[in-house]
Amino acid sequence: MYNFNPIPGRTGRGTAKWNAMRAECPEVSDDIVPFSIADMELWNAPEITSAIRDYLETQPLCYPRPTESYYASICSWMKRRHAWSVQPEWIVQFGGVVPALFALVELLTDLSDGVILLTPCYPPFYEAVNGRRLVDVPLKEQDRSYVIDYDALEAAAKDPDNKVIILSNPHNPVGRVWSGDELEKISEICLRNQVFVISDEIHGDLIFPGYRHTCYATVSDEALHHCAVCTAPSKTFNLAGLQTSSIIIENEEVRRRLHNLMKRRGFSSLNSVGYVAAEAAYTKGEPWLEELIQHLEKNRRFLHSFLQENIPEIKPFRLEGTYLQWLDCRGLGLDEQSRAHFMREKARMFWDEGYHFGTNGKGFARLNIACPTVILQAALERLEKAVKENLR
């Protein structure tokens, strides 16, 4: 059994999520935990911390290079967990998935070209468009979930100036795990119209029981040749601070051009601790991940039950993957500004308001459930109390 109990507060420790909460509300009390940015309020797997400790005690922090065993750990993980036979030479090391999105968009498009996004979506996707033309293809609400509007996607893809789609697989923030059939339809449209797919699969290991992640590149040989799959241990094992990501590209020409772009920007390698942590995660972290998913499932069930019984004004959408719960808050009857003020000042609930994810995210919120259950319960009880006292 692993430890998913509360960790000490991280105020003043250089943590983005906690710093953002304090910047928004400096007087917030020490017992309040934020539920925004996608990292976990949980201890790291002991197998990973042990590997880092052993490395620091036995090796100097010199200029690193990835080892054969490091590449083998990634390939083995992708084969075991996702039934994808990745070759070591396909792997391009990058200091984070988001910088890789920027680089790939720059590489594959001109400034006058369009970049397709299925919205609402992760805010850095909008930023990665980076001066190109944003082509918004809204997802369609259906039965407390979302589906892809294939007609709208086809129409966008038919424009020869729309060269790239950034796909979130699984989808952040709406929590969909795209099925093999759905990915096949996306692939058919993109291949037919020569649209290159950048598939962000950083949440691909965090899948709830009853669902299965399909790597976009496994849909077909043609899809494999016309995509880049972006992955990392950062979400799976709470290692975002190490900025260690793998961009998997079978297409040799695209891979060569990306390497050349990295050289022009002076990129050399990732950090030595990141290499050690990632290899330990992929070779020794599986038992911890299995228990983590059980813990997240417990939190998901608790959240859904609590809202249904105590705050029916807020309706959770179906959460299939990621640890990010998409919530329909329109039943509270508040506009965006009023709801944000209510959450901050009355409920002390620091989550991500939906408008950050696009205009069709208005009325929604994203709640990070990767935390101890007692922390989630305390926050929901504060929210229930605030709703009763102020909105009913």
VOPAGU-2260 file (C-alpha; in pm, 1 decimal, decimal comma):
REM VOPAGU-2260
SITE   aa  ch    i         X         Y         Z
SITE  MET   A    0       0,0       0,0       0,0
SITE  TYR   A    1     128,1     341,8     -98,2
SITE  ASN   A    2      83,9     670,7      83,9
SITE  PHE   A    3    -187,4     894,9     -61,8
SITE  ASN   A    4    -226,4    1094,6     259,6
SITE  PRO   A    5    -193,5    1474,6     286,8
SITE  ILE   A    6     142,7    1636,2     220,3
SITE  PRO   A    7     264,8    1960,7     381,7
SITE  GLY   A    8     138,6    2285,2     233,3
SITE  ARG   A    9     361,4    2422,4     -40,4
SITE  THR   A   10     325,9    2796,8      10,9
SITE  GLY   A   11     659,1    2968,1     -40,7
SITE  ARG   A   12     819,5    2659,3    -193,7
SITE  GLY   A   13     823,0    2781,4    -553,6
SITE  THR   A   14     512,5    2588,1    -659,1
SITE  ALA   A   15     313,9    2737,8    -947,5
SITE  LYS   A   16     -28,3    2622,5    -828,6
SITE  TRP   A   17      16,1    2752,0    -472,9
SITE  ASN   A   18     179,1    3075,5    -587,3
SITE  ALA   A   19    -118,3    3141,7    -816,7
SITE  MET   A   20    -364,0    3090,8    -529,7
SITE  ARG   A   21    -169,6    3329,2    -304,8
SITE  ALA   A   22    -145,6    3589,1    -581,3
SITE  GLU   A   23    -522,3    3570,7    -630,4
SITE  CYS   A   24    -604,9    3574,6    -260,0
SITE  PRO   A   25    -307,5    3669,0     -35,8
SITE  GLU   A   26    -503,6    3630,5     288,0
SITE  VAL   A   27    -613,1    3270,2     225,4
SITE  SER   A   28    -557,5    3049,3     530,6
SITE  ASP   A   29    -288,6    2781,3     542,9
SITE  ASP   A   30    -536,3    2491,7     539,8
SITE  ILE   A   31    -672,3    2578,8     193,8
SITE  VAL   A   32    -539,5    2365,3     -94,0
SITE  PRO   A   33    -570,5    2471,2    -461,7
SITE  PHE   A   34    -733,8    2242,8    -721,6
SITE  SER   A   35    -611,4    2412,0   -1037,6
SITE  ILE   A   36    -285,4    2335,8   -1221,8
SITE  ALA   A   37    -246,4    1971,4   -1325,3
SITE  ASP   A   38       1,2    1834,4   -1077,6
SITE  MET   A   39     -79,0    1619,5    -774,5
SITE  GLU   A   40    -107,8    1703,4    -406,1
SITE  LEU   A   41      38,3    1358,6    -342,1
SITE  TRP   A   42     377,7    1212,9    -254,9
SITE  ASN   A   43     587,1    1078,7    -540,7
SITE  ALA   A   44     632,2     705,4    -580,7
SITE  PRO   A   45     904,1     591,2    -336,3
SITE  GLU   A   46    1072,0     392,3    -613,9
SITE  ILE   A   47    1136,6     719,6    -797,2
SITE  THR   A   48    1258,1     919,4    -497,3
SITE  SER   A   49    1484,7     628,1    -402,3
SITE  ALA   A   50    1637,2     621,2    -751,0
SITE  ILE   A   51    1699,1     997,4    -741,4
SITE  ARG   A   52    1852,6     973,3    -394,4
SITE  ASP   A   53    2080,0     690,4    -501,9
SITE  TYR   A   54    2193,1     885,2    -807,9
SITE  LEU   A   55    2267,9    1200,3    -609,1
SITE  GLU   A   56    2467,2    1002,6    -354,8
SITE  THR   A   57    2675,6     816,4    -610,4
SITE  GLN   A   58    2711,5    1046,5    -913,5
SITE  PRO   A   59    2817,3    1408,9    -970,9
SITE  LEU   A   60    2574,7    1630,6   -1161,0
SITE  CYS   A   61    2771,5    1646,9   -1484,7
SITE  TYR   A   62    2651,5    1708,6   -1839,8
SITE  PRO   A   63    2415,9    1415,6   -1908,1
SITE  ARG   A   64    2326,2    1207,4   -2208,1
SITE  PRO   A   65    2035,8     960,3   -2227,3
SITE  THR   A   66    2141,0     598,8   -2184,6
SITE  GLU   A   67    2030,0     294,3   -2380,2
SITE  SER   A   68    1842,3     176,1   -2072,0
SITE  TYR   A   69    1656,1     508,3   -2060,2
SITE  TYR   A   70    1532,6     469,5   -2417,6
SITE  ALA   A   71    1453,7     102,4   -2353,1
SITE  SER   A   72    1238,5     197,3   -2052,5
SITE  ILE   A   73    1022,8     427,0   -2269,6
SITE  CYS   A   74     985,9     167,4   -2545,1
SITE  SER   A   75     899,1    -106,3   -2295,9
SITE  TRP   A   76     642,0     114,7   -2122,8
SITE  MET   A   77     469,2     205,5   -2448,3
SITE  LYS   A   78     458,0    -161,0   -2549,0
SITE  ARG   A   79     325,7    -285,4   -2212,3
SITE  ARG   A   80      77,4     -11,0   -2140,6
SITE  HIS   A   81     -31,4      94,1   -2490,7
SITE  ALA   A   82      47,2    -193,5   -2728,5
SITE  TRP   A   83     270,1      31,8   -2938,5
SITE  SER   A   84     612,3     -86,7   -3057,5
SITE  VAL   A   85     819,4     231,9   -3047,9
SITE  GLN   A   86    1174,0     231,8   -3185,3
SITE  PRO   A   87    1438,7     419,6   -2980,9
SITE  GLU   A   88    1539,3     634,4   -3278,6
SITE  TRP   A   89    1184,8     770,8   -3302,3
SITE  ILE   A   90    1216,6     939,9   -2961,6
SITE  VAL   A   91    1308,6    1308,9   -2954,8
SITE  GLN   A   92    1388,0    1438,1   -2606,8
SITE  PHE   A   93    1228,5    1770,3   -2520,2
SITE  GLY   A   94    1213,5    1986,0   -2207,2
SITE  GLY   A   95     835,5    1967,0   -2172,7
SITE  VAL   A   96     542,4    1888,6   -2400,4
SITE  VAL   A   97     427,0    2250,9   -2429,3
SITE  PRO   A   98     759,1    2376,2   -2573,7
SITE  ALA   A   99     743,2    2082,2   -2815,0
SITE  LEU   A  100     396,9    2194,1   -2932,6
SITE  PHE   A  101     535,8    2539,6   -3009,5
SITE  ALA   A  102     831,2    2389,7   -3196,0
SITE  LEU   A  103     620,7    2150,2   -3401,4
SITE  VAL   A  104     371,1    2418,5   -3501,5
SITE  GLU   A  105     658,7    2644,3   -3608,2
SITE  LEU   A  106     816,0    2358,0   -3800,2
SITE  LEU   A  107     505,3    2240,1   -3984,1
SITE  THR   A  108     327,3    2565,6   -4066,6
SITE  ASP   A  109     380,5    2911,7   -4207,6
SITE  LEU   A  110     251,2    3220,9   -4030,8
SITE  SER   A  111     -42,4    3241,5   -4272,2
SITE  ASP   A  112    -151,6    2879,7   -4205,2
SITE  GLY   A  113    -427,0    2754,6   -3975,7
SITE  VAL   A  114    -398,6    2528,7   -3670,1
SITE  ILE   A  115    -707,5    2324,3   -3580,8
SITE  LEU   A  116    -812,9    2284,7   -3216,2
SITE  LEU   A  117   -1102,7    2082,9   -3072,2
SITE  THR   A  118   -1239,0    2315,1   -2806,4
SITE  PRO   A  119   -1266,8    2373,1   -2517,0
SITE  CYS   A  120    -902,3    2282,2   -2479,6
SITE  TYR   A  121    -588,6    2320,1   -2269,8
SITE  PRO   A  122    -491,4    2692,9   -2271,5
SITE  PRO   A  123    -131,2    2642,2   -2397,0
SITE  PHE   A  124    -277,3    2493,3   -2716,3
SITE  TYR   A  125    -408,9    2840,5   -2800,6
SITE  GLU   A  126     -68,8    2988,6   -2720,2
SITE  ALA   A  127     109,1    2729,8   -2937,4
SITE  VAL   A  128     -84,7    2857,5   -3240,2
SITE  ASN   A  129     165,4    3141,3   -3197,2
SITE  GLY   A  130      65,9    3391,0   -3463,7
SITE  ARG   A  131     -92,5    3138,7   -3699,0
SITE  ARG   A  132    -465,8    3134,8   -3759,3
SITE  LEU   A  133    -669,9    2956,6   -3492,5
SITE  VAL   A  134    -927,8    2721,0   -3645,4
SITE  ASP   A  135   -1182,3    2647,0   -3373,6
SITE  VAL   A  136   -1378,3    2319,4   -3406,3
SITE  PRO   A  137   -1605,1    2307,6   -3098,7
SITE  LEU   A  138   -1682,1    1972,2   -2940,7
SITE  LYS   A  139   -2053,5    1895,0   -2903,1
SITE  GLU   A  140   -2212,9    1839,8   -2561,7
SITE  GLN   A  141   -2394,7    1507,2   -2537,7
SITE  ASP   A  142   -2520,8    1320,6   -2229,8
SITE  ARG   A  143   -2286,7    1488,1   -1980,4
SITE  SER   A  144   -1995,0    1431,5   -2212,5
SITE  TYR   A  145   -1862,3    1552,7   -2547,1
SITE  VAL   A  146   -1838,9    1413,4   -2898,4
SITE  ILE   A  147   -1646,6    1529,4   -3203,3
SITE  ASP   A  148   -1827,2    1723,2   -3475,0
SITE  TYR   A  149   -1680,8    1536,4   -3771,6
SITE  ASP   A  150   -1858,3    1750,6   -4028,6
SITE  ALA   A  151   -1701,6    2064,4   -3879,2
SITE  LEU   A  152   -1363,8    1892,2   -3859,2
SITE  GLU   A  153   -1388,0    1786,1   -4224,8
SITE  ALA   A  154   -1479,2    2139,5   -4328,1
SITE  ALA   A  155   -1179,6    2279,7   -4140,4
SITE  ALA   A  156    -942,1    2015,6   -4274,9
SITE  LYS   A  157   -1050,1    2076,3   -4636,2
SITE  ASP   A  158    -897,3    2423,4   -4628,3
SITE  PRO   A  159    -546,6    2361,7   -4771,7
SITE  ASP   A  160    -406,1    2637,1   -4550,9
SITE  ASN   A  161    -499,2    2446,2   -4234,8
SITE  LYS   A  162    -189,8    2230,0   -4199,6
SITE  VAL   A  163    -196,3    2097,4   -3841,8
SITE  ILE   A  164    -432,4    1979,7   -3569,3
SITE  ILE   A  165    -327,2    1967,9   -3203,7
SITE  LEU   A  166    -518,1    1677,0   -3053,1
SITE  SER   A  167    -562,9    1622,9   -2679,3
SITE  ASN   A  168    -576,2    1244,9   -2626,2
SITE  PRO   A  169    -717,6    1196,1   -2361,7
SITE  HIS   A  170    -885,1    1533,2   -2374,8
SITE  ASN   A  171    -800,9    1807,6   -2128,6
SITE  PRO   A  172   -1023,6    1955,7   -1988,7
SITE  VAL   A  173   -1336,3    1751,4   -2071,3
SITE  GLY   A  174   -1196,3    1412,8   -1965,3
SITE  ARG   A  175   -1282,4    1215,0   -2279,4
SITE  VAL   A  176   -1076,7     909,3   -2368,8
SITE  TRP   A  177   -1114,9     898,8   -2745,3
SITE  SER   A  178   -1199,6     549,4   -2867,5
SITE  GLY   A  179   -1016,1     371,2   -3145,3
SITE  ASP   A  180   -1313,5     433,4   -3374,7
SITE  GLU   A  181   -1313,4     806,4   -3298,7
SITE  LEU   A  182    -939,8     832,3   -3360,3
SITE  GLU   A  183    -977,5     639,0   -3684,7
SITE  LYS   A  184   -1234,8     892,6   -3806,5
SITE  ILE   A  185   -1002,6    1179,8   -3714,5
SITE  SER   A  186    -720,2    1002,7   -3896,9
SITE  GLU   A  187    -926,2     947,1   -4212,4
SITE  ILE   A  188   -1018,6    1315,4   -4227,4
SITE  CYS   A  189    -665,1    1435,6   -4160,2
SITE  LEU   A  190    -496,4    1196,0   -4402,5
SITE  ARG   A  191    -748,7    1273,6   -4674,7
SITE  ASN   A  192    -674,9    1644,1   -4637,3
SITE  GLN   A  193    -302,3    1626,9   -4557,9
SITE  VAL   A  194    -336,9    1762,7   -4205,1
SITE  PHE   A  195     -53,0    1662,7   -3972,3
SITE  VAL   A  196    -162,4    1545,1   -3625,2
SITE  ILE   A  197      22,6    1655,9   -3311,4
SITE  SER   A  198    -123,6    1425,3   -3046,4
SITE  ASP   A  199     -68,1    1537,2   -2687,4
SITE  GLU   A  200     -93,0    1210,5   -2491,6
SITE  ILE   A  201      59,9    1327,1   -2165,8
SITE  HIS   A  202    -247,3    1202,0   -1973,1
SITE  GLY   A  203    -258,1     869,8   -2159,6
SITE  ASP   A  204    -163,9     657,3   -1856,7
SITE  LEU   A  205    -436,8     804,4   -1635,9
SITE  ILE   A  206    -738,1     608,1   -1752,9
SITE  PHE   A  207   -1034,7     508,5   -1536,7
SITE  PRO   A  208   -1168,7     153,0   -1515,6
SITE  GLY   A  209   -1385,0      62,1   -1812,1
SITE  TYR   A  210   -1191,1     274,6   -2060,1
SITE  ARG   A  211    -879,0     218,7   -2269,3
SITE  HIS   A  212    -632,5     466,0   -2410,5
SITE  THR   A  213    -546,9     428,4   -2777,6
SITE  CYS   A  214    -230,6     595,2   -2903,0
SITE  TYR   A  215    -316,6     791,3   -3215,9
SITE  ALA   A  216     -13,0     648,0   -3393,7
SITE  THR   A  217    -148,5     292,0   -3362,6
SITE  VAL   A  218    -460,1     361,4   -3569,5
SITE  SER   A  219    -281,4     280,0   -3897,9
SITE  ASP   A  220      59,4     287,9   -4063,6
SITE  GLU   A  221     -46,1     603,0   -4247,6
SITE  ALA   A  222    -148,7     772,4   -3922,9
SITE  LEU   A  223     184,8     673,6   -3767,7
SITE  HIS   A  224     373,3     836,6   -4055,1
SITE  HIS   A  225     179,6    1163,7   -4032,6
SITE  CYS   A  226     182,3    1238,5   -3662,5
SITE  ALA   A  227     393,0    1330,2   -3361,4
SITE  VAL   A  228     293,8    1180,9   -3025,5
SITE  CYS   A  229     388,7    1390,0   -2723,1
SITE  THR   A  230     422,4    1206,7   -2394,7
SITE  ALA   A  231     601,1    1226,8   -2059,6
SITE  PRO   A  232     600,0    1077,7   -1709,8
SITE  SER   A  233     510,8    1418,8   -1566,2
SITE  LYS   A  234     133,9    1373,0   -1522,1
SITE  THR   A  235     145,5     997,7   -1460,7
SITE  PHE   A  236     407,6    1015,5   -1186,1
SITE  ASN   A  237     386,9    1380,3   -1073,5
SITE  LEU   A  238     725,1    1474,0   -1223,0
SITE  ALA   A  239     632,2    1797,1   -1402,9
SITE  GLY   A  240     911,6    1989,5   -1230,5
SITE  LEU   A  241    1175,4    1779,9   -1407,0
SITE  GLN   A  242    1063,3    1882,8   -1759,6
SITE  THR   A  243    1143,2    1545,1   -1917,1
SITE  SER   A  244     931,7    1464,8   -2222,6
SITE  SER   A  245     944,6    1231,1   -2521,0
SITE  ILE   A  246     820,5    1339,6   -2863,6
SITE  ILE   A  247     774,5    1022,4   -3066,7
SITE  ILE   A  248     799,2    1070,5   -3443,4
SITE  GLU   A  249     826,4     780,4   -3687,1
SITE  ASN   A  250     854,9    1013,1   -3987,3
SITE  GLU   A  251    1229,7    1050,4   -4039,6
SITE  GLU   A  252    1206,5    1379,3   -4229,9
SITE  VAL   A  253     992,3    1550,1   -3964,6
SITE  ARG   A  254    1218,3    1410,9   -3693,5
SITE  ARG   A  255    1530,8    1541,3   -3870,7
SITE  ARG   A  256    1379,7    1886,7   -3910,5
SITE  LEU   A  257    1284,3    1896,2   -3541,8
SITE  HIS   A  258    1637,1    1799,1   -3438,1
SITE  ASN   A  259    1774,2    2074,4   -3662,3
SITE  LEU   A  260    1537,3    2330,0   -3510,1
SITE  MET   A  261    1651,7    2227,5   -3162,6
SITE  LYS   A  262    2017,0    2265,8   -3262,4
SITE  ARG   A  263    1952,4    2614,4   -3399,6
SITE  ARG   A  264    1805,0    2705,7   -3062,6
SITE  GLY   A  265    2102,9    2570,8   -2872,6
SITE  PHE   A  266    1927,5    2273,3   -2714,6
SITE  SER   A  267    2165,6    2002,0   -2593,9
SITE  SER   A  268    2001,0    1759,0   -2353,5
SITE  LEU   A  269    1757,7    1725,4   -2066,0
SITE  ASN   A  270    1866,5    1730,3   -1702,0
SITE  SER   A  271    2036,1    1430,6   -1540,9
SITE  VAL   A  272    1780,9    1390,3   -1259,9
SITE  GLY   A  273    1498,4    1392,0   -1512,8
SITE  TYR   A  274    1654,0    1100,9   -1700,3
SITE  VAL   A  275    1697,1     902,1   -1377,3
SITE  ALA   A  276    1343,7     973,4   -1253,2
SITE  ALA   A  277    1179,5     888,7   -1585,6
SITE  GLU   A  278    1363,5     558,5   -1616,8
SITE  ALA   A  279    1275,1     463,9   -1258,7
SITE  ALA   A  280     910,8     556,9   -1322,5
SITE  TYR   A  281     885,8     346,2   -1637,0
SITE  THR   A  282    1069,8      45,0   -1492,7
SITE  LYS   A  283     956,1      44,6   -1128,2
SITE  GLY   A  284     652,5     272,9   -1099,6
SITE  GLU   A  285     373,4      53,1   -1234,8
SITE  PRO   A  286     249,1     -78,9    -895,6
SITE  TRP   A  287     226,7     278,4    -764,3
SITE  LEU   A  288      34,8     388,0   -1075,3
SITE  GLU   A  289    -217,9     106,9   -1035,5
SITE  GLU   A  290    -289,0     216,7    -678,1
SITE  LEU   A  291    -302,6     580,8    -784,1
SITE  ILE   A  292    -574,8     501,5   -1036,9
SITE  GLN   A  293    -773,3     325,0    -762,7
SITE  HIS   A  294    -733,0     634,1    -544,9
SITE  LEU   A  295    -845,1     865,8    -824,7
SITE  GLU   A  296   -1145,9     642,2    -890,1
SITE  LYS   A  297   -1236,2     668,7    -520,5
SITE  ASN   A  298   -1215,2    1048,4    -543,6
SITE  ARG   A  299   -1415,4    1055,4    -866,3
SITE  ARG   A  300   -1696,1     850,8    -714,7
SITE  PHE   A  301   -1696,2    1057,1    -396,2
SITE  LEU   A  302   -1711,6    1384,0    -590,1
SITE  HIS   A  303   -1997,5    1272,5    -813,9
SITE  SER   A  304   -2198,4    1138,5    -518,9
SITE  PHE   A  305   -2137,2    1449,2    -306,1
SITE  LEU   A  306   -2244,2    1689,3    -579,3
SITE  GLN   A  307   -2555,6    1491,1    -662,4
SITE  GLU   A  308   -2664,3    1477,6    -299,2
SITE  ASN   A  309   -2554,9    1817,9    -172,9
SITE  ILE   A  310   -2485,8    2060,3    -461,1
SITE  PRO   A  311   -2706,9    1950,1    -752,3
SITE  GLU   A  312   -2660,6    2293,2    -909,9
SITE  ILE   A  313   -2313,6    2172,3   -1017,1
SITE  LYS   A  314   -2316,3    1872,8   -1250,0
SITE  PRO   A  315   -2004,2    1666,7   -1321,3
SITE  PHE   A  316   -1940,8    1545,8   -1672,7
SITE  ARG   A  317   -1832,0    1187,6   -1731,1
SITE  LEU   A  318   -1464,2    1151,7   -1639,0
SITE  GLU   A  319   -1298,0     878,2   -1844,9
SITE  GLY   A  320    -933,4     979,7   -1820,7
SITE  THR   A  321    -699,0    1242,8   -1669,1
SITE  TYR   A  322    -752,9    1353,0   -1308,4
SITE  LEU   A  323    -924,9    1672,6   -1419,1
SITE  GLN   A  324   -1299,8    1682,4   -1357,9
SITE  TRP   A  325   -1506,0    1904,8   -1589,9
SITE  LEU   A  326   -1800,4    2060,0   -1404,3
SITE  ASP   A  327   -2112,0    2229,7   -1538,9
SITE  CYS   A  328   -2166,8    2525,3   -1305,2
SITE  ARG   A  329   -2442,2    2696,1   -1503,0
SITE  GLY   A  330   -2700,7    2584,0   -1248,0
SITE  LEU   A  331   -2553,0    2826,5    -993,7
SITE  GLY   A  332   -2705,2    3112,0   -1193,1
SITE  LEU   A  333   -2393,0    3329,9   -1184,8
SITE  ASP   A  334   -2206,1    3498,4   -1467,8
SITE  GLU   A  335   -1833,1    3434,9   -1509,4
SITE  GLN   A  336   -1712,9    3726,3   -1300,1
SITE  SER   A  337   -1965,8    3671,8   -1023,0
SITE  ARG   A  338   -1895,0    3298,7   -1002,5
SITE  ALA   A  339   -1518,7    3354,3    -987,1
SITE  HIS   A  340   -1568,9    3604,7    -704,1
SITE  PHE   A  341   -1802,9    3367,3    -520,6
SITE  MET   A  342   -1559,1    3077,2    -546,6
SITE  ARG   A  343   -1266,4    3286,5    -429,0
SITE  GLU   A  344   -1427,1    3492,3    -155,4
SITE  LYS   A  345   -1711,3    3275,9     -26,1
SITE  ALA   A  346   -1619,5    2914,3     -97,9
SITE  ARG   A  347   -1239,9    2945,4     -96,5
SITE  MET   A  348   -1242,5    2711,2    -394,9
SITE  PHE   A  349    -940,4    2767,7    -617,6
SITE  TRP   A  350   -1004,0    2569,4    -934,1
SITE  ASP   A  351    -973,4    2664,8   -1301,2
SITE  GLU   A  352   -1269,6    2859,6   -1436,0
SITE  GLY   A  353   -1389,7    2720,8   -1767,1
SITE  TYR   A  354   -1345,9    3037,4   -1971,9
SITE  HIS   A  355    -969,2    2980,9   -1959,0
SITE  PHE   A  356   -1026,1    2684,8   -2194,6
SITE  GLY   A  357   -1210,0    2883,8   -2461,8
SITE  THR   A  358   -1535,4    3066,4   -2511,1
SITE  ASN   A  359   -1732,4    2740,1   -2502,0
SITE  GLY   A  360   -1584,9    2672,9   -2158,2
SITE  LYS   A  361   -1789,8    2955,0   -2007,2
SITE  GLY   A  362   -2020,4    2828,7   -1734,8
SITE  PHE   A  363   -1786,3    2540,5   -1652,7
SITE  ALA   A  364   -1490,9    2474,7   -1423,4
SITE  ARG   A  365   -1205,9    2223,0   -1407,9
SITE  LEU   A  366   -1132,4    2057,3   -1073,6
SITE  ASN   A  367    -810,1    1863,7   -1008,6
SITE  ILE   A  368    -896,0    1552,8    -802,4
SITE  ALA   A  369    -536,2    1427,1    -764,6
SITE  CYS   A  370    -525,6    1490,1    -392,8
SITE  PRO   A  371    -601,1    1311,9     -64,2
SITE  THR   A  372    -971,8    1237,6     -28,7
SITE  VAL   A  373    -992,3    1431,2     300,2
SITE  ILE   A  374    -868,8    1743,7     120,7
SITE  LEU   A  375   -1130,3    1704,2    -152,2
SITE  GLN   A  376   -1402,6    1644,3     107,2
SITE  ALA   A  377   -1308,8    1955,4     305,5
SITE  ALA   A  378   -1323,2    2170,8      -7,6
SITE  LEU   A  379   -1659,8    2033,9    -114,4
SITE  GLU   A  380   -1803,2    2092,3     231,5
SITE  ARG   A  381   -1685,7    2455,2     216,8
SITE  LEU   A  382   -1847,7    2488,6    -122,4
SITE  GLU   A  383   -2175,1    2334,9       0,4
SITE  LYS   A  384   -2183,7    2574,5     294,7
SITE  ALA   A  385   -2117,9    2874,9      71,9
SITE  VAL   A  386   -2392,6    2774,4    -173,9
SITE  LYS   A  387   -2645,5    2728,0     106,7
SITE  GLU   A  388   -2564,3    3058,7     271,1
SITE  ASN   A  389   -2537,4    3274,2     -41,5
SITE  LEU   A  390   -2720,6    3121,2    -338,2
SITE  ARG   A  391   -3029,8    2945,7    -203,3
